[in-house]
Amino acid sequence: MPSLTLNRADIEKFAAFINAHAIKQIFIAKDHGAYVGASIGEKANCIFYFAGCDPNKDKDYYDTSHSKFGGDDFGEHLDAKAVTTAAADARVKSLKFTITATTLKVECFR
C-alpha cells in the first residue's frame, strides 16, 4: 500500500503555498509520476512525489508508478484543510497520505 509522508518542513511549505493562493482543494494523482500537490494552473505548483515516482529524479518512475498504483491514471481531490490544519498545529510532526485499491487516508502524527 503506497504512502507518502510529509515532514514538518514539507507541511509548512505546502500550507504556505495553499494559503498564498487561496487554494481550496489539493490533489493526489498518477499520470506523469505519482504525487500529492496543489496547483494554480501552469503558473505555479507545489508537488510532493511518492518514492520512486518522480519523473525528474527517478529513471524508472513510470514502472514504479505502475507497480504501486496500477496502469490507469487517476486524480482525486481533497479539502486543502487537511494540510492547513496540520500546519496550524505545532504538535504535528508529519502528515501521511496512504492509498489502497478502495481507500485514501490522510493521517497526522504528533
Biopython code that builds the backbone (N, CA, C, O; Angstrom):
import numpy as np
from Bio.PDB.StructureBuilder import StructureBuilder

atoms = [
    (1, "MET", "N", (0.854, -1.169, 0.000)),
    (1, "MET", "CA", (0.000, 0.000, 0.000)),
    (1, "MET", "C", (0.900, 1.231, 0.000)),
    (1, "MET", "O", (1.583, 1.499, 0.988)),
    (2, "PRO", "N", (0.905, 1.979, -1.095)),
    (2, "PRO", "CA", (1.787, 3.144, -1.227)),
    (2, "PRO", "C", (1.401, 4.267, -0.263)),
    (2, "PRO", "O", (0.225, 4.529, -0.010)),
    (3, "SER", "N", (2.432, 4.912, 0.259)),
    (3, "SER", "CA", (2.187, 6.062, 1.125)),
    (3, "SER", "C", (3.264, 7.112, 0.902)),
    (3, "SER", "O", (4.367, 6.817, 0.442)),
    (4, "LEU", "N", (2.918, 8.322, 1.236)),
    (4, "LEU", "CA", (3.821, 9.463, 1.147)),
    (4, "LEU", "C", (3.724, 10.199, 2.464)),
    (4, "LEU", "O", (2.632, 10.577, 2.889)),
    (5, "THR", "N", (4.864, 10.408, 3.120)),
    (5, "THR", "CA", (4.883, 11.115, 4.389)),
    (5, "THR", "C", (5.599, 12.446, 4.221)),
    (5, "THR", "O", (6.749, 12.500, 3.786)),
    (6, "LEU", "N", (4.899, 13.518, 4.573)),
    (6, "LEU", "CA", (5.489, 14.856, 4.554)),
    (6, "LEU", "C", (5.993, 15.178, 5.951)),
    (6, "LEU", "O", (5.283, 14.966, 6.934)),
    (7, "ASN", "N", (7.214, 15.690, 6.044)),
    (7, "ASN", "CA", (7.733, 16.113, 7.339)),
    (7, "ASN", "C", (7.233, 17.520, 7.653)),
    (7, "ASN", "O", (6.531, 18.133, 6.848)),
    (8, "ARG", "N", (7.595, 18.019, 8.811)),
    (8, "ARG", "CA", (7.093, 19.326, 9.265)),
    (8, "ARG", "C", (7.430, 20.438, 8.266)),
    (8, "ARG", "O", (6.580, 21.279, 7.970)),
    (9, "ALA", "N", (8.640, 20.448, 7.754)),
    (9, "ALA", "CA", (9.033, 21.488, 6.787)),
    (9, "ALA", "C", (8.184, 21.403, 5.520)),
    (9, "ALA", "O", (7.766, 22.429, 4.985)),
    (10, "ASP", "N", (7.928, 20.185, 5.039)),
    (10, "ASP", "CA", (7.090, 20.000, 3.849)),
    (10, "ASP", "C", (5.655, 20.463, 4.102)),
    (10, "ASP", "O", (5.038, 21.098, 3.247)),
    (11, "ILE", "N", (5.132, 20.138, 5.288)),
    (11, "ILE", "CA", (3.771, 20.565, 5.639)),
    (11, "ILE", "C", (3.677, 22.085, 5.616)),
    (11, "ILE", "O", (2.726, 22.643, 5.070)),
    (12, "GLU", "N", (4.653, 22.749, 6.203)),
    (12, "GLU", "CA", (4.641, 24.215, 6.242)),
    (12, "GLU", "C", (4.782, 24.818, 4.854)),
    (12, "GLU", "O", (4.123, 25.810, 4.542)),
    (13, "LYS", "N", (5.636, 24.232, 4.011)),
    (13, "LYS", "CA", (5.796, 24.712, 2.630)),
    (13, "LYS", "C", (4.487, 24.548, 1.856)),
    (13, "LYS", "O", (4.055, 25.458, 1.148)),
    (14, "PHE", "N", (3.863, 23.380, 2.000)),
    (14, "PHE", "CA", (2.605, 23.077, 1.316)),
    (14, "PHE", "C", (1.512, 24.037, 1.782)),
    (14, "PHE", "O", (0.790, 24.600, 0.959)),
    (15, "ALA", "N", (1.389, 24.226, 3.082)),
    (15, "ALA", "CA", (0.363, 25.122, 3.637)),
    (15, "ALA", "C", (0.594, 26.564, 3.195)),
    (15, "ALA", "O", (-0.363, 27.276, 2.889)),
    (16, "ALA", "N", (1.842, 26.997, 3.158)),
    (16, "ALA", "CA", (2.143, 28.366, 2.720)),
    (16, "ALA", "C", (1.690, 28.574, 1.270)),
    (16, "ALA", "O", (1.123, 29.616, 0.942)),
    (17, "PHE", "N", (1.938, 27.588, 0.407)),
    (17, "PHE", "CA", (1.504, 27.669, -0.985)),
    (17, "PHE", "C", (-0.019, 27.726, -1.068)),
    (17, "PHE", "O", (-0.582, 28.550, -1.789)),
    (18, "ILE", "N", (-0.671, 26.847, -0.328)),
    (18, "ILE", "CA", (-2.134, 26.799, -0.306)),
    (18, "ILE", "C", (-2.708, 28.133, 0.153)),
    (18, "ILE", "O", (-3.620, 28.668, -0.478)),
    (19, "ASN", "N", (-2.183, 28.668, 1.236)),
    (19, "ASN", "CA", (-2.678, 29.937, 1.783)),
    (19, "ASN", "C", (-2.374, 31.117, 0.867)),
    (19, "ASN", "O", (-3.216, 31.999, 0.697)),
    (20, "ALA", "N", (-1.188, 31.144, 0.278)),
    (20, "ALA", "CA", (-0.800, 32.258, -0.598)),
    (20, "ALA", "C", (-1.689, 32.363, -1.831)),
    (20, "ALA", "O", (-1.875, 33.449, -2.379)),
    (21, "HIS", "N", (-2.236, 31.233, -2.265)),
    (21, "HIS", "CA", (-3.039, 31.220, -3.489)),
    (21, "HIS", "C", (-4.512, 30.905, -3.236)),
    (21, "HIS", "O", (-5.266, 30.651, -4.175)),
    (22, "ALA", "N", (-4.920, 30.922, -1.968)),
    (22, "ALA", "CA", (-6.323, 30.677, -1.591)),
    (22, "ALA", "C", (-6.866, 29.393, -2.231)),
    (22, "ALA", "O", (-7.975, 29.378, -2.765)),
    (23, "ILE", "N", (-6.086, 28.340, -2.172)),
    (23, "ILE", "CA", (-6.460, 27.060, -2.766)),
    (23, "ILE", "C", (-7.403, 26.314, -1.830)),
    (23, "ILE", "O", (-7.149, 26.220, -0.629)),
    (24, "LYS", "N", (-8.473, 25.794, -2.374)),
    (24, "LYS", "CA", (-9.492, 25.082, -1.588)),
    (24, "LYS", "C", (-9.314, 23.562, -1.613)),
    (24, "LYS", "O", (-9.717, 22.871, -0.677)),
    (25, "GLN", "N", (-8.706, 23.043, -2.695)),
    (25, "GLN", "CA", (-8.545, 21.597, -2.819)),
    (25, "GLN", "C", (-7.117, 21.248, -3.232)),
    (25, "GLN", "O", (-6.500, 21.935, -4.046)),
    (26, "ILE", "N", (-6.611, 20.166, -2.651)),
    (26, "ILE", "CA", (-5.352, 19.592, -3.099)),
    (26, "ILE", "C", (-5.694, 18.347, -3.900)),
    (26, "ILE", "O", (-6.863, 17.970, -3.989)),
    (27, "PHE", "N", (-4.684, 17.702, -4.485)),
    (27, "PHE", "CA", (-4.960, 16.514, -5.272)),
    (27, "PHE", "C", (-3.914, 15.439, -5.029)),
    (27, "PHE", "O", (-2.777, 15.711, -4.644)),
    (28, "ILE", "N", (-4.339, 14.221, -5.267)),
    (28, "ILE", "CA", (-3.455, 13.072, -5.338)),
    (28, "ILE", "C", (-3.654, 12.530, -6.744)),
    (28, "ILE", "O", (-4.786, 12.313, -7.176)),
    (29, "ALA", "N", (-2.548, 12.309, -7.462)),
    (29, "ALA", "CA", (-2.691, 11.908, -8.860)),
    (29, "ALA", "C", (-1.589, 10.944, -9.276)),
    (29, "ALA", "O", (-0.502, 10.908, -8.698)),
    (30, "LYS", "N", (-1.912, 10.174, -10.293)),
    (30, "LYS", "CA", (-0.936, 9.363, -11.006)),
    (30, "LYS", "C", (-1.166, 9.614, -12.480)),
    (30, "LYS", "O", (-2.206, 9.254, -13.030)),
    (31, "ASP", "N", (-0.208, 10.220, -13.099)),
    (31, "ASP", "CA", (-0.211, 10.372, -14.549)),
    (31, "ASP", "C", (1.240, 10.335, -14.995)),
    (31, "ASP", "O", (1.747, 9.270, -15.348)),
    (32, "HIS", "N", (1.909, 11.458, -14.988)),
    (32, "HIS", "CA", (3.345, 11.511, -15.285)),
    (32, "HIS", "C", (4.072, 11.454, -13.940)),
    (32, "HIS", "O", (4.601, 12.463, -13.474)),
    (33, "GLY", "N", (4.096, 10.286, -13.329)),
    (33, "GLY", "CA", (4.565, 10.098, -11.961)),
    (33, "GLY", "C", (3.369, 9.950, -11.044)),
    (33, "GLY", "O", (2.228, 9.869, -11.498)),
    (34, "ALA", "N", (3.642, 9.915, -9.733)),
    (34, "ALA", "CA", (2.567, 9.832, -8.740)),
    (34, "ALA", "C", (2.893, 10.812, -7.627)),
    (34, "ALA", "O", (4.020, 10.846, -7.132)),
    (35, "TYR", "N", (1.896, 11.621, -7.227)),
    (35, "TYR", "CA", (2.196, 12.738, -6.353)),
    (35, "TYR", "C", (0.977, 13.272, -5.622)),
    (35, "TYR", "O", (-0.169, 12.946, -5.933)),
    (36, "VAL", "N", (1.278, 14.110, -4.633)),
    (36, "VAL", "CA", (0.291, 14.901, -3.906)),
    (36, "VAL", "C", (0.670, 16.347, -4.167)),
    (36, "VAL", "O", (1.854, 16.680, -4.188)),
    (37, "GLY", "N", (-0.325, 17.217, -4.368)),
    (37, "GLY", "CA", (0.041, 18.602, -4.621)),
    (37, "GLY", "C", (-1.122, 19.552, -4.723)),
    (37, "GLY", "O", (-2.280, 19.213, -4.478)),
    (38, "ALA", "N", (-0.753, 20.768, -5.100)),
    (38, "ALA", "CA", (-1.708, 21.849, -5.347)),
    (38, "ALA", "C", (-1.154, 22.663, -6.507)),
    (38, "ALA", "O", (0.057, 22.729, -6.720)),
    (39, "SER", "N", (-2.056, 23.274, -7.244)),
    (39, "SER", "CA", (-1.632, 23.992, -8.441)),
    (39, "SER", "C", (-2.514, 25.200, -8.689)),
    (39, "SER", "O", (-3.689, 25.217, -8.320)),
    (40, "ILE", "N", (-1.934, 26.202, -9.315)),
    (40, "ILE", "CA", (-2.727, 27.331, -9.814)),
    (40, "ILE", "C", (-2.532, 27.393, -11.330)),
    (40, "ILE", "O", (-2.074, 28.394, -11.881)),
    (41, "GLY", "N", (-2.887, 26.316, -11.964)),
    (41, "GLY", "CA", (-2.729, 26.211, -13.401)),
    (41, "GLY", "C", (-1.274, 25.936, -13.751)),
    (41, "GLY", "O", (-0.562, 25.277, -12.994)),
    (42, "GLU", "N", (-0.841, 26.434, -14.883)),
    (42, "GLU", "CA", (0.535, 26.208, -15.316)),
    (42, "GLU", "C", (1.505, 27.222, -14.721)),
    (42, "GLU", "O", (2.715, 27.109, -14.913)),
    (43, "LYS", "N", (0.980, 28.215, -13.998)),
    (43, "LYS", "CA", (1.832, 29.266, -13.433)),
    (43, "LYS", "C", (2.702, 28.775, -12.292)),
    (43, "LYS", "O", (3.888, 29.098, -12.234)),
    (44, "ALA", "N", (2.131, 28.004, -11.389)),
    (44, "ALA", "CA", (2.876, 27.544, -10.214)),
    (44, "ALA", "C", (2.208, 26.315, -9.627)),
    (44, "ALA", "O", (0.997, 26.121, -9.733)),
    (45, "ASN", "N", (3.039, 25.492, -9.005)),
    (45, "ASN", "CA", (2.502, 24.338, -8.304)),
    (45, "ASN", "C", (3.430, 23.950, -7.166)),
    (45, "ASN", "O", (4.579, 24.385, -7.094)),
    (46, "CYS", "N", (2.909, 23.138, -6.299)),
    (46, "CYS", "CA", (3.652, 22.613, -5.160)),
    (46, "CYS", "C", (3.368, 21.117, -5.147)),
    (46, "CYS", "O", (2.260, 20.692, -4.822)),
    (47, "ILE", "N", (4.368, 20.325, -5.500)),
    (47, "ILE", "CA", (4.188, 18.895, -5.720)),
    (47, "ILE", "C", (5.146, 18.101, -4.829)),
    (47, "ILE", "O", (6.304, 18.477, -4.652)),
    (48, "PHE", "N", (4.644, 17.006, -4.278)),
    (48, "PHE", "CA", (5.440, 16.064, -3.494)),
    (48, "PHE", "C", (5.215, 14.679, -4.097)),
    (48, "PHE", "O", (4.087, 14.187, -4.126)),
    (49, "TYR", "N", (6.286, 14.051, -4.577)),
    (49, "TYR", "CA", (6.182, 12.764, -5.259)),
    (49, "TYR", "C", (6.301, 11.587, -4.292)),
    (49, "TYR", "O", (7.035, 11.649, -3.306)),
    (50, "PHE", "N", (5.570, 10.520, -4.591)),
    (50, "PHE", "CA", (5.742, 9.257, -3.889)),
    (50, "PHE", "C", (7.147, 8.739, -4.224)),
    (50, "PHE", "O", (7.668, 9.021, -5.304)),
    (51, "ALA", "N", (7.748, 8.000, -3.323)),
    (51, "ALA", "CA", (9.103, 7.474, -3.511)),
    (51, "ALA", "C", (9.202, 6.690, -4.814)),
    (51, "ALA", "O", (8.403, 5.793, -5.085)),
    (52, "GLY", "N", (10.201, 7.053, -5.611)),
    (52, "GLY", "CA", (10.444, 6.363, -6.869)),
    (52, "GLY", "C", (9.563, 6.791, -8.020)),
    (52, "GLY", "O", (9.680, 6.248, -9.119)),
    (53, "CYS", "N", (8.676, 7.759, -7.796)),
    (53, "CYS", "CA", (7.682, 8.144, -8.812)),
    (53, "CYS", "C", (7.871, 9.560, -9.364)),
    (53, "CYS", "O", (6.939, 10.126, -9.933)),
    (54, "ASP", "N", (9.053, 10.130, -9.204)),
    (54, "ASP", "CA", (9.333, 11.493, -9.667)),
    (54, "ASP", "C", (10.028, 11.427, -11.028)),
    (54, "ASP", "O", (11.171, 10.977, -11.111)),
    (55, "PRO", "N", (9.357, 11.868, -12.092)),
    (55, "PRO", "CA", (9.961, 11.780, -13.428)),
    (55, "PRO", "C", (11.205, 12.650, -13.586)),
    (55, "PRO", "O", (11.993, 12.433, -14.506)),
    (56, "ASN", "N", (11.391, 13.622, -12.709)),
    (56, "ASN", "CA", (12.567, 14.485, -12.784)),
    (56, "ASN", "C", (13.790, 13.880, -12.095)),
    (56, "ASN", "O", (14.915, 14.333, -12.308)),
    (57, "LYS", "N", (13.568, 12.859, -11.271)),
    (57, "LYS", "CA", (14.672, 12.282, -10.499)),
    (57, "LYS", "C", (14.821, 10.771, -10.649)),
    (57, "LYS", "O", (15.920, 10.236, -10.499)),
    (58, "ASP", "N", (13.740, 10.094, -10.939)),
    (58, "ASP", "CA", (13.743, 8.634, -10.932)),
    (58, "ASP", "C", (13.662, 8.078, -12.351)),
    (58, "ASP", "O", (12.658, 8.252, -13.042)),
    (59, "LYS", "N", (14.730, 7.411, -12.772)),
    (59, "LYS", "CA", (14.805, 6.864, -14.122)),
    (59, "LYS", "C", (13.647, 5.911, -14.421)),
    (59, "LYS", "O", (13.108, 5.915, -15.527)),
    (60, "ASP", "N", (13.266, 5.096, -13.438)),
    (60, "ASP", "CA", (12.215, 4.101, -13.622)),
    (60, "ASP", "C", (10.871, 4.548, -13.040)),
    (60, "ASP", "O", (10.068, 3.712, -12.626)),
    (61, "TYR", "N", (10.622, 5.870, -13.006)),
    (61, "TYR", "CA", (9.391, 6.389, -12.389)),
    (61, "TYR", "C", (8.131, 5.766, -12.992)),
    (61, "TYR", "O", (7.174, 5.485, -12.270)),
    (62, "TYR", "N", (8.123, 5.548, -14.309)),
    (62, "TYR", "CA", (6.927, 5.008, -14.960)),
    (62, "TYR", "C", (6.620, 3.611, -14.436)),
    (62, "TYR", "O", (5.487, 3.330, -14.043)),
    (63, "ASP", "N", (7.621, 2.734, -14.427)),
    (63, "ASP", "CA", (7.429, 1.362, -13.956)),
    (63, "ASP", "C", (7.098, 1.329, -12.469)),
    (63, "ASP", "O", (6.260, 0.536, -12.039)),
    (64, "THR", "N", (7.746, 2.179, -11.681)),
    (64, "THR", "CA", (7.474, 2.226, -10.247)),
    (64, "THR", "C", (6.052, 2.696, -9.994)),
    (64, "THR", "O", (5.342, 2.101, -9.183)),
    (65, "SER", "N", (5.624, 3.754, -10.674)),
    (65, "SER", "CA", (4.256, 4.259, -10.528)),
    (65, "SER", "C", (3.247, 3.187, -10.922)),
    (65, "SER", "O", (2.243, 2.989, -10.239)),
    (66, "HIS", "N", (3.515, 2.507, -12.013)),
    (66, "HIS", "CA", (2.622, 1.444, -12.491)),
    (66, "HIS", "C", (2.560, 0.310, -11.479)),
    (66, "HIS", "O", (1.483, -0.219, -11.205)),
    (67, "SER", "N", (3.691, -0.062, -10.927)),
    (67, "SER", "CA", (3.743, -1.148, -9.939)),
    (67, "SER", "C", (2.985, -0.792, -8.658)),
    (67, "SER", "O", (2.280, -1.633, -8.101)),
    (68, "LYS", "N", (3.128, 0.447, -8.192)),
    (68, "LYS", "CA", (2.491, 0.865, -6.945)),
    (68, "LYS", "C", (1.004, 1.154, -7.097)),
    (68, "LYS", "O", (0.222, 0.878, -6.188)),
    (69, "PHE", "N", (0.603, 1.715, -8.254)),
    (69, "PHE", "CA", (-0.757, 2.237, -8.398)),
    (69, "PHE", "C", (-1.574, 1.608, -9.523)),
    (69, "PHE", "O", (-2.740, 1.962, -9.695)),
    (70, "GLY", "N", (-1.006, 0.702, -10.278)),
    (70, "GLY", "CA", (-1.731, 0.115, -11.400)),
    (70, "GLY", "C", (-1.521, 0.918, -12.668)),
    (70, "GLY", "O", (-0.825, 1.933, -12.677)),
    (71, "GLY", "N", (-2.135, 0.444, -13.730)),
    (71, "GLY", "CA", (-1.894, 1.023, -15.044)),
    (71, "GLY", "C", (-2.673, 2.278, -15.372)),
    (71, "GLY", "O", (-2.210, 3.098, -16.165)),
    (72, "ASP", "N", (-3.837, 2.447, -14.788)),
    (72, "ASP", "CA", (-4.665, 3.598, -15.133)),
    (72, "ASP", "C", (-4.229, 4.851, -14.397)),
    (72, "ASP", "O", (-3.828, 4.795, -13.234)),
    (73, "ASP", "N", (-4.311, 5.985, -15.084)),
    (73, "ASP", "CA", (-4.076, 7.272, -14.433)),
    (73, "ASP", "C", (-5.281, 7.597, -13.572)),
    (73, "ASP", "O", (-6.389, 7.136, -13.845)),
    (74, "PHE", "N", (-5.068, 8.391, -12.531)),
    (74, "PHE", "CA", (-6.179, 8.813, -11.686)),
    (74, "PHE", "C", (-5.859, 10.161, -11.056)),
    (74, "PHE", "O", (-4.712, 10.607, -11.036)),
    (75, "GLY", "N", (-6.883, 10.779, -10.554)),
    (75, "GLY", "CA", (-6.742, 12.016, -9.800)),
    (75, "GLY", "C", (-7.892, 12.121, -8.814)),
    (75, "GLY", "O", (-9.048, 11.912, -9.181)),
    (76, "GLU", "N", (-7.588, 12.436, -7.589)),
    (76, "GLU", "CA", (-8.598, 12.616, -6.549)),
    (76, "GLU", "C", (-8.344, 13.952, -5.858)),
    (76, "GLU", "O", (-7.197, 14.331, -5.622)),
    (77, "HIS", "N", (-9.406, 14.649, -5.541)),
    (77, "HIS", "CA", (-9.295, 15.922, -4.826)),
    (77, "HIS", "C", (-9.634, 15.745, -3.351)),
    (77, "HIS", "O", (-10.495, 14.947, -2.984)),
    (78, "LEU", "N", (-8.943, 16.501, -2.526)),
    (78, "LEU", "CA", (-9.173, 16.517, -1.088)),
    (78, "LEU", "C", (-9.254, 17.957, -0.626)),
    (78, "LEU", "O", (-8.704, 18.856, -1.263)),
    (79, "ASP", "N", (-9.928, 18.170, 0.465)),
    (79, "ASP", "CA", (-10.015, 19.504, 1.067)),
    (79, "ASP", "C", (-8.617, 19.932, 1.506)),
    (79, "ASP", "O", (-7.919, 19.172, 2.178)),
    (80, "ALA", "N", (-8.209, 21.128, 1.137)),
    (80, "ALA", "CA", (-6.892, 21.646, 1.493)),
    (80, "ALA", "C", (-6.729, 21.821, 3.003)),
    (80, "ALA", "O", (-5.609, 21.959, 3.496)),
    (81, "LYS", "N", (-7.835, 21.817, 3.729)),
    (81, "LYS", "CA", (-7.758, 21.939, 5.185)),
    (81, "LYS", "C", (-6.987, 20.791, 5.820)),
    (81, "LYS", "O", (-6.473, 20.932, 6.930)),
    (82, "ALA", "N", (-6.899, 19.664, 5.134)),
    (82, "ALA", "CA", (-6.105, 18.554, 5.661)),
    (82, "ALA", "C", (-4.664, 19.000, 5.895)),
    (82, "ALA", "O", (-4.018, 18.560, 6.846)),
    (83, "VAL", "N", (-4.169, 19.867, 5.031)),
    (83, "VAL", "CA", (-2.794, 20.363, 5.146)),
    (83, "VAL", "C", (-2.720, 21.592, 6.045)),
    (83, "VAL", "O", (-1.856, 21.670, 6.918)),
    (84, "THR", "N", (-3.614, 22.547, 5.840)),
    (84, "THR", "CA", (-3.521, 23.788, 6.615)),
    (84, "THR", "C", (-3.809, 23.570, 8.095)),
    (84, "THR", "O", (-3.221, 24.238, 8.946)),
    (85, "THR", "N", (-4.700, 22.649, 8.406)),
    (85, "THR", "CA", (-4.981, 22.332, 9.807)),
    (85, "THR", "C", (-3.760, 21.668, 10.453)),
    (85, "THR", "O", (-3.418, 21.970, 11.596)),
    (86, "ALA", "N", (-3.117, 20.779, 9.730)),
    (86, "ALA", "CA", (-1.901, 20.137, 10.245)),
    (86, "ALA", "C", (-0.804, 21.168, 10.475)),
    (86, "ALA", "O", (-0.099, 21.117, 11.483)),
    (87, "ALA", "N", (-0.662, 22.103, 9.543)),
    (87, "ALA", "CA", (0.375, 23.136, 9.680)),
    (87, "ALA", "C", (0.104, 24.055, 10.863)),
    (87, "ALA", "O", (1.041, 24.525, 11.508)),
    (88, "ALA", "N", (-1.157, 24.313, 11.151)),
    (88, "ALA", "CA", (-1.525, 25.213, 12.250)),
    (88, "ALA", "C", (-1.281, 24.591, 13.626)),
    (88, "ALA", "O", (-1.209, 25.308, 14.625)),
    (89, "ASP", "N", (-1.154, 23.278, 13.684)),
    (89, "ASP", "CA", (-0.928, 22.581, 14.956)),
    (89, "ASP", "C", (0.562, 22.258, 15.070)),
    (89, "ASP", "O", (1.052, 21.342, 14.409)),
    (90, "ALA", "N", (1.271, 22.996, 15.891)),
    (90, "ALA", "CA", (2.722, 22.833, 16.038)),
    (90, "ALA", "C", (3.110, 21.440, 16.537)),
    (90, "ALA", "O", (4.264, 21.033, 16.403)),
    (91, "ARG", "N", (2.162, 20.718, 17.104)),
    (91, "ARG", "CA", (2.465, 19.361, 17.588)),
    (91, "ARG", "C", (2.553, 18.349, 16.458)),
    (91, "ARG", "O", (3.124, 17.274, 16.643)),
    (92, "VAL", "N", (2.003, 18.663, 15.294)),
    (92, "VAL", "CA", (2.025, 17.732, 14.159)),
    (92, "VAL", "C", (3.434, 17.715, 13.573)),
    (92, "VAL", "O", (3.969, 18.743, 13.160)),
    (93, "LYS", "N", (4.012, 16.529, 13.550)),
    (93, "LYS", "CA", (5.379, 16.337, 13.036)),
    (93, "LYS", "C", (5.392, 15.823, 11.602)),
    (93, "LYS", "O", (6.330, 16.084, 10.849)),
    (94, "SER", "N", (4.328, 15.079, 11.225)),
    (94, "SER", "CA", (4.268, 14.558, 9.867)),
    (94, "SER", "C", (2.818, 14.344, 9.439)),
    (94, "SER", "O", (1.911, 14.229, 10.263)),
    (95, "LEU", "N", (2.639, 14.297, 8.138)),
    (95, "LEU", "CA", (1.330, 14.096, 7.522)),
    (95, "LEU", "C", (1.508, 12.982, 6.499)),
    (95, "LEU", "O", (2.332, 13.093, 5.591)),
    (96, "LYS", "N", (0.733, 11.907, 6.646)),
    (96, "LYS", "CA", (0.902, 10.728, 5.800)),
    (96, "LYS", "C", (-0.321, 10.503, 4.919)),
    (96, "LYS", "O", (-1.452, 10.468, 5.404)),
    (97, "PHE", "N", (-0.080, 10.352, 3.622)),
    (97, "PHE", "CA", (-1.108, 10.043, 2.637)),
    (97, "PHE", "C", (-0.922, 8.580, 2.235)),
    (97, "PHE", "O", (0.149, 8.195, 1.766)),
    (98, "THR", "N", (-1.963, 7.763, 2.417)),
    (98, "THR", "CA", (-1.891, 6.342, 2.087)),
    (98, "THR", "C", (-3.022, 6.001, 1.120)),
    (98, "THR", "O", (-4.160, 6.440, 1.291)),
    (99, "ILE", "N", (-2.684, 5.208, 0.098)),
    (99, "ILE", "CA", (-3.668, 4.824, -0.918)),
    (99, "ILE", "C", (-3.741, 3.308, -1.008)),
    (99, "ILE", "O", (-2.720, 2.625, -1.080)),
    (100, "THR", "N", (-4.967, 2.794, -1.003)),
    (100, "THR", "CA", (-5.199, 1.377, -1.301)),
    (100, "THR", "C", (-6.132, 1.324, -2.508)),
    (100, "THR", "O", (-6.497, 2.360, -3.062)),
    (101, "ALA", "N", (-6.507, 0.145, -2.902)),
    (101, "ALA", "CA", (-7.412, -0.009, -4.045)),
    (101, "ALA", "C", (-8.777, 0.596, -3.776)),
    (101, "ALA", "O", (-9.490, 0.952, -4.714)),
    (102, "THR", "N", (-9.159, 0.720, -2.497)),
    (102, "THR", "CA", (-10.500, 1.203, -2.172)),
    (102, "THR", "C", (-10.531, 2.418, -1.249)),
    (102, "THR", "O", (-11.600, 2.984, -1.024)),
    (103, "THR", "N", (-9.396, 2.827, -0.716)),
    (103, "THR", "CA", (-9.396, 3.944, 0.248)),
    (103, "THR", "C", (-8.249, 4.906, 0.021)),
    (103, "THR", "O", (-7.233, 4.585, -0.595)),
    (104, "LEU", "N", (-8.458, 6.087, 0.543)),
    (104, "LEU", "CA", (-7.453, 7.134, 0.567)),
    (104, "LEU", "C", (-7.464, 7.672, 1.982)),
    (104, "LEU", "O", (-8.501, 8.131, 2.460)),
    (105, "LYS", "N", (-6.336, 7.625, 2.657)),
    (105, "LYS", "CA", (-6.300, 8.027, 4.056)),
    (105, "LYS", "C", (-5.234, 9.092, 4.254)),
    (105, "LYS", "O", (-4.140, 9.013, 3.694)),
    (106, "VAL", "N", (-5.583, 10.108, 5.080)),
    (106, "VAL", "CA", (-4.641, 11.156, 5.469)),
    (106, "VAL", "C", (-4.564, 11.139, 6.992)),
    (106, "VAL", "O", (-5.577, 11.258, 7.681)),
    (107, "GLU", "N", (-3.343, 10.988, 7.505)),
    (107, "GLU", "CA", (-3.148, 10.907, 8.948)),
    (107, "GLU", "C", (-2.092, 11.909, 9.410)),
    (107, "GLU", "O", (-1.077, 12.120, 8.746)),
    (108, "CYS", "N", (-2.358, 12.516, 10.561)),
    (108, "CYS", "CA", (-1.396, 13.393, 11.221)),
    (108, "CYS", "C", (-0.707, 12.622, 12.322)),
    (108, "CYS", "O", (-1.340, 11.839, 13.031)),
    (109, "PHE", "N", (0.595, 12.841, 12.469)),
    (109, "PHE", "CA", (1.338, 12.208, 13.556)),
    (109, "PHE", "C", (2.015, 13.274, 14.387)),
    (109, "PHE", "O", (2.636, 14.203, 13.871)),
    (110, "ARG", "N", (1.873, 13.111, 15.696)),
    (110, "ARG", "CA", (2.470, 14.070, 16.644)),
    (110, "ARG", "C", (3.688, 13.481, 17.262)),
    (110, "ARG", "O", (4.336, 14.127, 18.087)),
]
sb = StructureBuilder()
sb.init_structure("model")
sb.init_model(0)
sb.init_chain("A")
sb.init_seg("    ")
for serial, (resi, resn, name, xyz) in enumerate(atoms, 1):
    if name == "N":
        sb.init_residue(resn, " ", resi, " ")
    sb.init_atom(name, np.array(xyz, "f"), 0.0, 1.0, " ", f" {name:<3s}", serial, name[0])
structure = sb.get_structure()
